[in-house]
Amino acid sequence: MPWKSLLKLPDFGLFRQTADFRLSVSTLRINGILPSRGDVQVQAENLATQGQDEKFGLNSELLNTLKRGTTLVEYSSPNIAKKFHAGHLRSTIIGNFIANLKQTLGNNVIRMNYLGDWGMQFGLLGAGFGQFGSEEKLKQNPLQHLFEVYVRMNKEAEHNEDMKQAARDFFKQLEQHESQAVSLWQQFRQITVDEYQHIYKRLGVHFDIYSGESFHQDQAQEVVQQLQSQGLLKTSEKGTGVVDLSPAGDMNSVCTVLRSDGTTLYITRDIAAAIDRKEKYNFDEMIYVTDKSQVNHFNQLFQILLVMGHSWADRCQHVPFGLVQGMSTRTGEVVFLEDVLDEARARMLHNMSQAKTTKEMDNPEDTAEKVGISALLVQDFRGPLLSDYRFDWDRMLQAQGDTGVFLQYTHARLCRSVLKYCYATTFDPSLLLEQTSMTILQHLLRYDEVLYQSAQDLQPKHLVNFLLKLCHLTASAHRELLVKGSPPDVAQVEKKLHQHAILNN
């Protein structure tokens, strides 16, 4: 179903043994849709494959007005050699929504994870691993051990000049491509990517490219040379290299791109990365998804690209988001995203065990995992991205109200009670005289408008709120549009209405 592709909410499979849709094979053969002879099972499977319409609701004149092309989305972007912090959740799931949306609307999407895999922290980690590291602990719990080494080394370096110098020396070896330092860095990087991929799999997230700051070290120096040759690089009173971005050219607003010792900064590498991506992928638009503290950084990035003569910088966009407050587990303040996902699963499993309406299932933990993650996503997506919000476990996991649990419950209920009995046949929509029927139909007709609005501002709230309202309308339909006991022609139309709700839900 298209909305699941967009939000990447998981199907939790309570009713996987029930067919989504049933057709009379004899009728299909009579009407020439299926061959009159041959293996019925094979023919049915081929037809079912053709019927999985991921383009449902997308054949719209309104959506056809949208520009299409190659979209590069950079999101998630955690730091190497550190466990996946809960603070990276929003970038990961919001970026994934935007990538899904763009792809669904017909764009060629490149999903990029730009890792924080360079900088002085690797000097601390490399030197620290030599002092406090253990190959055995690294095998047992890789990221946890690297995190512990980093924290200990960082603490030691605060009051020990020898430790601080050891970190500087290691990073210098890394910058000079000394083989032993590079080998250790590569090992830490690969360990981290492997660990992150487990988290991404749980969230239903994937990337086409794992890039990083380390890819653009040499190119960053080339950027400095270009800025110098264009007369854009100035020297500040502190000896740093800056670009003047003030409208009057009076150095009122500058961006530092070079330290006084000649080394580049994060923004210098971002400039190099943007230029490299344009040359490599020839994107039509590039979208960065980070928290709102980086708004100024990206404004400066785009401005510098423009003054360097890269007019395509106008097609680069930063999608900022607010902070999550109060995200903690029962054991206290949470640090890692994995803790949040485990807590969501555990709480959901407890709620399911307490609910009288929970059906027996083969794998309740898997169901709890998927419903818990759905609840997490819907809570995050309901409001404006730029707003901060307070994380609330109890409200998030409620079965009633505007929650991911309610959304998944509605979808499962429709699959069980409607599609199980819904057969394809002709029907007369003029028999839908109840106001409830008309309200659902009118709401379904807004689907393309909702996608169009989402494409304009890249906010998931439009789709989420559309679906939540559809869930409430569906609940009313369950109470008021009773299939059982209705005349056959009316019952068939009501089944069809429920079926359309499922395709959107």
Disulfide bonds with the S-S distance in Angstrom:
none
